[in-house]
Amino acid sequence: MESFVAGSSTSTPLLDTIRRTIEERNLLTARSRLKYVSALRNAVLKDTTTNLENTVAARIEQLKLKVIKELITSEKTYLKQIGWIVTEFKLTLEVHSALARKDMDILFGNIELIKTLNEEFYKELTSNQSVAATFTNFAPMLKIYSAYARNYQQAIETLQVKLKTLNTIIRNNWKFKHSKHLNSRQYPPAILLQHR
């Protein structure tokens, strides 16, 4: 006959008390005792398993929400950066006619289209729609990044050739626009291009 061991992984104070009471008072036959103690142990085991499953499910949900929040935060930051590139950098170079159209196309490619796509992507991410549905809806449109990425090496080479001109124009424009808020040595760190 199987005996129930107090202190086992399915033991609880209540279960131990019930088991002891049944055994001490000899209220039931050995067979009935075994049946009830076994049923109690199974109930505790089931509750323990359910609690563990609930804990794991809650942790997974917590991690999922954390990932979604990080995705939304990253996308928001990306939108600010790409907006800044378009309005502060590209626009400044266009206003000053600093580069030939061919060089501008090489450096910036379809960045405005990418910016517009990401604004829509961000809107959907922050709506109540599921993240998976958002990615599914936008997956075909994300191909516009391939043209931008394909041009990367040529853009770097063009940037290196035009670096001195670009630095001068951007620095002068930044100082003019932001002179009230910055001392003469401060520039936006991302825009100061290092001459190698």
N, C-alpha and C positions, 0 to 999 in steps of 0.2 A: 504494500500500500504506500502511496506517495505521501510524504509528510511535507507540510508547509514550513519553510525555514524563516523564522523572524530575522529581519535585517537583510533579506535578499533584495534584489533590485526592484521588486514589485511590492516591497513591504512599506507600510505607512503606519503611523501610530494608531489610527482608527482600525485598520485591518488587523494589526497585532492584537489590539484589545478585543476585537470580536473573536478572533481565533482562540485567544486564551480563555475567554468566557465560555465558548463552546466546548473546549477541551476540559476545563476545570469543572464545570457543572455537569459534565457528562450528559448534556441534554439530548444529544443525538447519538445514533449508532455510529460506529466508525465509518461506515459507508456514507451515511448522510453528512457526517462532519466533513469528510473528504470532498463531497459534492459541493457543500456550501463554501468551504474555504477556497476550493478551486474556482468557483463562480466569482467569489470576491476578488481573488487574485486576478482573474481575467478582466474583471471590471476595472480594477486599478490599472492594469497594464493597458487596457484600451484608452482610459483617460490620460495616462502618461503619454501614449503614442499620439493621441489627438492633440494634447497640449504641445508636444514637440513639433508636430506637423504645423500647428497654428503659429508657433514661434518661428519656425523656418519660413513659413509663408509670409509672416509679417516682416521678417528680415529681408526677404527677397523683394517685397513691395517697397520697403524703405530704400533699398539699394536702387531699385528701378526709378523711384521718384528722384533720388539723388542724381542719377545719370541724366534724367530728363532735365532737371534743373541746371546741371552743368552744361548740357547741350544748348539750352536756351540762353544761358549766360554767355557761352562762347560765341554763339551766333550773333548776339547783341553787340558784343565787343568787335567781332569781325565786321559787322555793318558799320559801326562807327569808324573803324580803320579804313575800310574801303571807301566810305563816304568822304573821309578826310583826304584820301589819295586823289579822288576825283575833283573835289572842290578846291583843295589847297595846292595840290601839286600839279595835276594835269591842267586845270584852268589857268593857273599862273603861267605855265609854259606856253599855253595857247595865247593868252593875252599879250605876252611879250614876244610872240613869234620866235621863241628861242630855238626851236627845232623844226626841221623840215617835216612835212606831213608824213613822209615815209618813216622817219625816225619816231615820230609820235605814235604811229600805228604799231611799230615794232615794240616800243616800250609799254604801251597801254592796251594794245589789242582791243578786245571787246569788253573792257572792264566796266563800262556803263551798263551793258547788258547783264553782266554778272551781278552788278550791284542791284539792279531791278529784280532779277530773279531771286536774290537772297532776301530782299525786302519782302517779297511775297512768301518765300519759304518761312521766314521768321513770323510773319502774320499767322500762317497756318499752324506753326509750331506752338504759338501762344494761344491759339484758339482751343476749344475743347475737343478738337479732333484727336484721334490717337496718333502717336508719333510714327508708328508703323505705316498708317494710312498716308501721313504726310510724306514720308520717304517714298512710298509707292507712287504717289501722285507726281512727285517731282523727279523721280529717277530718270525718266527719258530726257528731261530738260537739263540735267546736270552735265550732259555731254558738251555743253558750251565751254566747260573748263578744259577740255582736251585741246582745243585750239589755243587757248591761253597758255597751257603748260607746254605744248609743242614748241612754242615760240620762246621758251625760257632762255636757252643758250644764246640766241641771237639778241634778245633783250639785254642780257648781261654784257655782251660784247659792245653793244651800242651805248649802254650806260657808261662803261669804262672809257670809251672814246670821248663822250660828251661830258664827263664828270665835272671838269673845272667850270665849264659854262653853266651847267645845271646848279652847282653849288652857289655860285655867285648870284644868280637870279633868285633862287629860292631863299637864300639868306637875306638878301636885300628886301625882298617882298615880305618875308616874315617879320623883319625888324620894323618895316613901315606899318604893317597891319596891327602888330601887337606891341608897339613901343610903350604904350601906357602901362602894360602889365608886366613887361620883362625888362631886366637890365640889358645892356648892350651885349653881354656875353651869353645870354640864354637863347637857345634855339630848340625847336622840337627835336628830341633825340632821334626819332625815326627818320627824319628828313636829312640830317647831316650825313652825307655820303662820304665814306672814307676813301681817300685816294690811295690806291695801292701801288 
